């Protein structure tokens, strides 16, 4: 495990390492604006392996398994802009406010993260400045551009969740999460449940909270955008076939929900 020298000015990412954000279809015509906060599992070389074996870094604690590939397929089907994060949530979690302990977790589920313990303030700042800040700056810039153009926007935050958490199996195939504004999420929940073969979580297996979430509170509620955070169970999208199937399912549900939402909003 490499340790950054906290006594010197810190640069986390080397010049030849990837940028922390990838934007796909920045000119997408869809009303949907997709984010994928936990798309990648890469760790900056300066941090080594965070003291973890590869088996741990391949698990859901490090990234949202299948979420990026599914999101890219969904982006293509909808012609929707997708903003995706490159680095592991264990380096810094881009869906957590910087002040909370889960921003740079020392413990994830039951796994201790040695490389995140006893960090100096400069080490924390380097992660925030080089990964969290540019990722969100680009997302905000894309949203600002859409607002300037008068382009309607519905925020859809794409995630996946582990099928087994702390020894307990989870029954949901997909969850739709939201904050105080349920207007779009409720439509999507009803449409997914209408399939008949899905167990759909309504703010399950997680829920959105101002203290523990970033994307929906800041970009959804903060900008007054209709929104939904979609969580697909990771074992359903762990391979290409599952990713394609769920991209198609979600594209159909989102498109139908959008039509219904527009009809409702026009009458109010």
C-alpha positions as a Markdown table, in Angstrom:
| # | Residue | x | y | z |
|---|---|---|---|---|
| 1 | Unk | 0.0 | 0.0 | 0.0 |
| 2 | Unk | 1.5 | 3.3 | -1.1 |
| 3 | Unk | 1.1 | 6.2 | 1.3 |
| 4 | Unk | 1.2 | 9.8 | 0.2 |
| 5 | Unk | 3.7 | 12.1 | 1.8 |
| 6 | Unk | 1.6 | 14.4 | 3.9 |
| 7 | Unk | 4.6 | 16.7 | 4.6 |
| 8 | Unk | 4.8 | 17.8 | 1.0 |
| 9 | Unk | 2.3 | 19.6 | -1.3 |
| 10 | Unk | 0.0 | 16.8 | -2.4 |
| 11 | Unk | -0.9 | 15.9 | -6.0 |
| 12 | Unk | -3.1 | 12.8 | -6.0 |
| 13 | Unk | -3.5 | 12.1 | -9.8 |
| 14 | Unk | -0.5 | 11.7 | -12.0 |
| 15 | Unk | -0.6 | 13.4 | -15.4 |
| 16 | Unk | -1.1 | 10.1 | -17.2 |
| 17 | Unk | -4.0 | 9.0 | -15.1 |
| 18 | Unk | -7.6 | 9.3 | -16.3 |
| 19 | Unk | -9.7 | 12.4 | -15.5 |
| 20 | Unk | -12.2 | 11.8 | -12.7 |
| 21 | Unk | -15.2 | 12.4 | -15.0 |
| 22 | Unk | -16.4 | 11.1 | -18.3 |
| 23 | Unk | -19.2 | 12.8 | -20.1 |
| 24 | Unk | -21.1 | 10.8 | -22.8 |
| 25 | Unk | -23.4 | 12.6 | -25.2 |
| 26 | Unk | -22.9 | 16.1 | -23.8 |
| 27 | Unk | -25.3 | 17.3 | -26.5 |
| 28 | Unk | -27.9 | 14.7 | -25.7 |
| 29 | Unk | -31.4 | 15.8 | -26.8 |
| 30 | Unk | -33.3 | 13.8 | -24.1 |
| 31 | Unk | -35.0 | 15.5 | -21.2 |
| 32 | Unk | -33.2 | 12.9 | -19.0 |
| 33 | Unk | -29.8 | 13.8 | -17.5 |
| 34 | Unk | -28.0 | 10.7 | -16.2 |
| 35 | Unk | -25.3 | 10.5 | -13.5 |
| 36 | Unk | -23.3 | 7.5 | -12.3 |
| 37 | Unk | -21.5 | 8.5 | -9.1 |
| 38 | Unk | -20.0 | 5.1 | -8.5 |
| 39 | Unk | -19.2 | 4.1 | -12.1 |
| 40 | Unk | -15.5 | 3.2 | -11.6 |
| 41 | Unk | -13.3 | 1.2 | -9.3 |
| 42 | Unk | -9.9 | 2.7 | -10.3 |
| 43 | Unk | -7.6 | 3.8 | -7.4 |
| 44 | Unk | -4.9 | 6.5 | -8.0 |
| 45 | Unk | -1.5 | 5.0 | -8.1 |
| 46 | Unk | -0.4 | 7.3 | -5.2 |
| 47 | Unk | -2.8 | 5.4 | -3.0 |
| 48 | Unk | -1.7 | 1.9 | -4.0 |
| 49 | Unk | -4.5 | -0.6 | -3.2 |
| 50 | Unk | -5.7 | 1.2 | 0.0 |
| 51 | Unk | -4.5 | -1.9 | 1.8 |
| 52 | Unk | -7.1 | -4.2 | 0.3 |
| 53 | Unk | -6.8 | -7.3 | -1.8 |
| 54 | Unk | -8.2 | -7.5 | -5.3 |
| 55 | Unk | -11.1 | -9.6 | -4.1 |
| 56 | Unk | -12.3 | -6.7 | -1.9 |
| 57 | Unk | -11.7 | -4.1 | -4.6 |
| 58 | Unk | -13.9 | -6.1 | -7.0 |
| 59 | Unk | -16.8 | -6.0 | -4.6 |
| 60 | Unk | -19.7 | -3.6 | -4.4 |
| 61 | Unk | -17.9 | -1.7 | -1.6 |
| 62 | Unk | -15.6 | -0.3 | -4.2 |
| 63 | Unk | -18.0 | 0.5 | -7.1 |
| 64 | Unk | -21.5 | 0.0 | -8.4 |
| 65 | Unk | -21.1 | -3.3 | -10.3 |
| 66 | Unk | -22.7 | -3.1 | -13.7 |
| 67 | Unk | -24.0 | 0.5 | -13.3 |
| 68 | Unk | -21.7 | 2.2 | -15.8 |
| 69 | Unk | -22.2 | -0.3 | -18.6 |
| 70 | Unk | -26.0 | -0.2 | -18.1 |
| 71 | Unk | -26.0 | 3.6 | -17.9 |
| 72 | Unk | -24.0 | 3.9 | -21.2 |
| 73 | Unk | -26.6 | 1.6 | -22.9 |
| 74 | Unk | -29.4 | 3.7 | -21.4 |
| 75 | Unk | -27.7 | 6.9 | -22.5 |
| 76 | Unk | -27.6 | 5.6 | -26.1 |
| 77 | Unk | -31.2 | 4.5 | -26.1 |
| 78 | Unk | -32.5 | 7.8 | -24.8 |
| 79 | Unk | -29.9 | 10.1 | -26.4 |
| 80 | Unk | -29.3 | 11.3 | -22.8 |
| 81 | Unk | -26.2 | 13.0 | -21.4 |
| 82 | Unk | -24.4 | 10.8 | -18.9 |
| 83 | Unk | -21.9 | 12.1 | -16.4 |
| 84 | Unk | -19.8 | 9.2 | -14.9 |
| 85 | Unk | -17.2 | 9.1 | -12.2 |
| 86 | Unk | -13.9 | 7.2 | -12.8 |
| 87 | Unk | -12.5 | 6.5 | -9.4 |
| 88 | Unk | -13.6 | 4.1 | -6.6 |
| 89 | Unk | -16.1 | 5.3 | -4.0 |
| 90 | Unk | -13.5 | 4.1 | -1.5 |
| 91 | Unk | -11.1 | 6.9 | -2.5 |
| 92 | Unk | -13.9 | 9.4 | -2.1 |
| 93 | Unk | -17.6 | 8.9 | -2.4 |
| 94 | Unk | -19.1 | 11.4 | -4.9 |
| 95 | Unk | -22.6 | 10.9 | -3.6 |
| 96 | Unk | -21.7 | 11.9 | -0.1 |
| 97 | Unk | -21.3 | 15.4 | 1.4 |
| 98 | Unk | -17.6 | 16.1 | 2.1 |
| 99 | Unk | -18.2 | 16.6 | 5.8 |
| 100 | Unk | -19.7 | 13.1 | 6.6 |
| 101 | Unk | -17.6 | 10.1 | 7.6 |
| 102 | Unk | -18.8 | 8.1 | 4.7 |
| 103 | Unk | -17.2 | 10.5 | 2.3 |
| 104 | Unk | -13.9 | 8.7 | 2.7 |
| 105 | Unk | -14.9 | 5.5 | 4.6 |
| 106 | Unk | -12.7 | 3.8 | 7.1 |
| 107 | Unk | -15.1 | 0.9 | 7.2 |
| 108 | Unk | -17.4 | -0.2 | 4.4 |
| 109 | Unk | -20.0 | -2.8 | 5.4 |
| 110 | Unk | -17.7 | -5.1 | 7.5 |
| 111 | Unk | -14.4 | -4.3 | 5.6 |
| 112 | Unk | -11.8 | -2.1 | 7.2 |
| 113 | Unk | -10.1 | 0.3 | 4.6 |
| 114 | Unk | -6.5 | 0.6 | 5.9 |
| 115 | Unk | -5.6 | 3.3 | 3.4 |
| 116 | Unk | -8.4 | 5.6 | 4.6 |
| 117 | Unk | -7.4 | 5.6 | 8.3 |
| 118 | Unk | -5.6 | 8.5 | 10.0 |
| 119 | Unk | -5.5 | 10.7 | 7.0 |
| 120 | Unk | -3.9 | 14.1 | 7.3 |
| 121 | Unk | -6.1 | 17.1 | 6.3 |
| 122 | Unk | -3.9 | 17.6 | 3.2 |
| 123 | Unk | -4.6 | 14.0 | 2.1 |
| 124 | Unk | -8.3 | 14.5 | 2.5 |
| 125 | Unk | -8.2 | 17.8 | 0.6 |
| 126 | Unk | -6.3 | 16.3 | -2.3 |
| 127 | Unk | -9.0 | 13.7 | -2.8 |
| 128 | Unk | -11.8 | 16.3 | -2.6 |
| 129 | Unk | -9.9 | 18.7 | -4.9 |
| 130 | Unk | -8.9 | 16.3 | -7.6 |
| 131 | Unk | -11.8 | 13.9 | -7.7 |
| 132 | Unk | -14.9 | 15.1 | -6.0 |
| 133 | Unk | -14.7 | 18.8 | -7.1 |
| 134 | Unk | -14.0 | 18.3 | -10.8 |
| 135 | Unk | -16.7 | 15.6 | -11.1 |
| 136 | Unk | -19.3 | 17.8 | -9.6 |
| 137 | Unk | -18.1 | 20.9 | -11.4 |
| 138 | Unk | -18.6 | 19.2 | -14.7 |
| 139 | Unk | -22.1 | 17.9 | -13.7 |
| 140 | Unk | -23.0 | 21.4 | -12.6 |
| 141 | Unk | -21.6 | 22.9 | -15.8 |
| 142 | Unk | -23.7 | 20.5 | -18.0 |
| 143 | Unk | -26.8 | 21.3 | -16.0 |
| 144 | Unk | -26.1 | 25.1 | -16.3 |
| 145 | Unk | -25.8 | 24.7 | -20.0 |
| 146 | Unk | -29.1 | 22.9 | -20.3 |
| 147 | Unk | -30.8 | 25.6 | -18.2 |
| 148 | Unk | -29.3 | 28.4 | -20.4 |
| 149 | Unk | -30.6 | 26.6 | -23.5 |
| 150 | Unk | -34.0 | 26.2 | -22.0 |
| 151 | Unk | -33.7 | 22.4 | -22.2 |
| 152 | Unk | -36.0 | 20.6 | -19.8 |
| 153 | Unk | -34.2 | 18.3 | -17.4 |
| 154 | Unk | -35.2 | 15.3 | -15.3 |
| 155 | Unk | -32.3 | 14.0 | -13.2 |
| 156 | Unk | -31.8 | 10.3 | -13.1 |
| 157 | Unk | -29.0 | 9.1 | -10.8 |
| 158 | Unk | -27.9 | 5.5 | -11.7 |
| 159 | Unk | -26.7 | 3.1 | -9.1 |
| 160 | Unk | -26.6 | -0.6 | -8.3 |
| 161 | Unk | -26.9 | -2.4 | -4.9 |
| 162 | Unk | -25.5 | -5.6 | -3.5 |
| 163 | Unk | -27.9 | -8.5 | -3.4 |
| 164 | Unk | -26.7 | -9.5 | 0.0 |
| 165 | Unk | -25.9 | -7.0 | 2.7 |
| 166 | Unk | -24.3 | -8.0 | 6.0 |
| 167 | Unk | -25.5 | -11.6 | 5.6 |
| 168 | Unk | -29.1 | -10.6 | 4.6 |
| 169 | Unk | -30.5 | -11.3 | 1.2 |
| 170 | Unk | -32.3 | -8.4 | -0.4 |
| 171 | Unk | -35.6 | -9.1 | -2.3 |
| 172 | Unk | -35.8 | -6.1 | -4.5 |
| 173 | Unk | -34.9 | -6.3 | -8.1 |
| 174 | Unk | -34.8 | -2.5 | -8.4 |
| 175 | Unk | -35.4 | 0.5 | -6.1 |
| 176 | Unk | -36.5 | 4.0 | -7.0 |
| 177 | Unk | -35.4 | 6.6 | -4.5 |
| 178 | Unk | -36.3 | 10.3 | -4.1 |
| 179 | Unk | -36.1 | 13.1 | -1.7 |
| 180 | Unk | -39.0 | 15.4 | -0.8 |
| 181 | Unk | -40.3 | 15.5 | -4.4 |
| 182 | Unk | -41.9 | 12.2 | -5.4 |
| 183 | Unk | -43.7 | 13.5 | -8.6 |
| 184 | Unk | -41.6 | 11.7 | -11.1 |
| 185 | Unk | -40.3 | 8.8 | -9.0 |
| 186 | Unk | -43.9 | 7.7 | -8.2 |
| 187 | Unk | -44.7 | 7.4 | -11.8 |
| 188 | Unk | -41.6 | 5.3 | -12.4 |
| 189 | Unk | -42.4 | 3.1 | -9.4 |
| 190 | Unk | -45.9 | 2.4 | -10.7 |
| 191 | Unk | -44.7 | 1.6 | -14.2 |
| 192 | Unk | -42.0 | -0.8 | -13.0 |
| 193 | Unk | -44.4 | -2.6 | -10.7 |
| 194 | Unk | -46.9 | -3.0 | -13.6 |
| 195 | Unk | -44.4 | -5.4 | -15.2 |
| 196 | Unk | -45.6 | -7.9 | -12.6 |
| 197 | Unk | -42.4 | -9.8 | -12.3 |
| 198 | Unk | -40.4 | -7.2 | -10.4 |
| 199 | Unk | -40.1 | -6.5 | -6.7 |
| 200 | Unk | -39.7 | -2.7 | -6.7 |
| 201 | Unk | -38.5 | -0.7 | -3.7 |
| 202 | Unk | -40.1 | 2.6 | -2.9 |
| 203 | Unk | -37.2 | 4.4 | -1.3 |
| 204 | Unk | -35.7 | 0.9 | -0.7 |
| 205 | Unk | -33.1 | -0.5 | -0.2 |
| 206 | Unk | -31.9 | 3.0 | 0.7 |
| 207 | Unk | -33.5 | 6.4 | 0.9 |
| 208 | Unk | -32.3 | 9.9 | 0.1 |
| 209 | Unk | -31.3 | 12.1 | 3.0 |
| 210 | Unk | -29.7 | 15.6 | 3.0 |
| 211 | Unk | -27.0 | 14.4 | 5.4 |
| 212 | Unk | -25.9 | 11.3 | 3.6 |
| 213 | Unk | -26.6 | 12.0 | -0.1 |
| 214 | Unk | -25.3 | 14.6 | -2.5 |
| 215 | Unk | -26.6 | 14.2 | -6.1 |
| 216 | Unk | -30.4 | 14.3 | -5.5 |
| 217 | Unk | -30.3 | 17.1 | -2.7 |
| 218 | Unk | -28.0 | 19.3 | -4.7 |
| 219 | Unk | -29.0 | 18.7 | -8.4 |
| 220 | Unk | -32.5 | 17.5 | -8.0 |
| 221 | Unk | -34.0 | 19.4 | -5.1 |
| 222 | Unk | -31.5 | 22.2 | -5.1 |
| 223 | Unk | -32.3 | 23.1 | -8.7 |
| 224 | Unk | -35.9 | 22.2 | -8.5 |
| 225 | Unk | -35.5 | 19.4 | -11.0 |
| 226 | Unk | -37.8 | 16.3 | -11.1 |
| 227 | Unk | -35.7 | 13.3 | -10.3 |
| 228 | Unk | -35.3 | 9.7 | -9.5 |
| 229 | Unk | -32.4 | 7.7 | -8.2 |
| 230 | Unk | -32.5 | 4.2 | -9.6 |
| 231 | Unk | -30.8 | 1.2 | -7.9 |
| 232 | Unk | -30.7 | -2.1 | -9.8 |
| 233 | Unk | -29.6 | -5.2 | -8.0 |
| 234 | Unk | -26.0 | -5.9 | -9.0 |
| 235 | Unk | -26.4 | -9.6 | -9.7 |
| 236 | Unk | -29.0 | -8.7 | -12.4 |
| 237 | Unk | -26.5 | -6.5 | -14.3 |
| 238 | Unk | -23.2 | -8.2 | -13.7 |
| 239 | Unk | -23.0 | -9.4 | -17.3 |
| 240 | Unk | -23.6 | -7.8 | -20.7 |
| 241 | Unk | -26.9 | -9.6 | -21.2 |
| 242 | Unk | -28.3 | -8.3 | -18.0 |
| 243 | Unk | -27.0 | -4.8 | -18.6 |
| 244 | Unk | -28.7 | -4.7 | -22.0 |
| 245 | Unk | -32.0 | -6.1 | -20.7 |
| 246 | Unk | -32.1 | -3.6 | -17.9 |
| 247 | Unk | -31.2 | -0.7 | -20.1 |
| 248 | Unk | -34.0 | -1.6 | -22.4 |
| 249 | Unk | -36.5 | -2.0 | -19.5 |
| 250 | Unk | -35.5 | 1.3 | -17.9 |
| 251 | Unk | -35.5 | 3.2 | -21.2 |
| 252 | Unk | -39.1 | 2.0 | -21.8 |
| 253 | Unk | -40.2 | 2.9 | -18.3 |
| 254 | Unk | -38.5 | 6.3 | -18.3 |
| 255 | Unk | -40.0 | 7.2 | -21.6 |
| 256 | Unk | -43.5 | 6.2 | -20.6 |
| 257 | Unk | -43.1 | 8.0 | -17.3 |
| 258 | Unk | -41.9 | 11.2 | -19.0 |
| 259 | Unk | -45.0 | 11.2 | -21.3 |
| 260 | Unk | -47.3 | 10.8 | -18.3 |
| 261 | Unk | -45.4 | 13.4 | -16.3 |
| 262 | Unk | -45.6 | 16.0 | -19.1 |
| 263 | Unk | -49.3 | 15.4 | -19.5 |
| 264 | Unk | -49.9 | 15.9 | -15.7 |
| 265 | Unk | -47.7 | 18.9 | -15.4 |
| 266 | Unk | -49.3 | 20.6 | -18.4 |
| 267 | Unk | -52.7 | 20.4 | -16.7 |
| 268 | Unk | -51.5 | 22.1 | -13.5 |
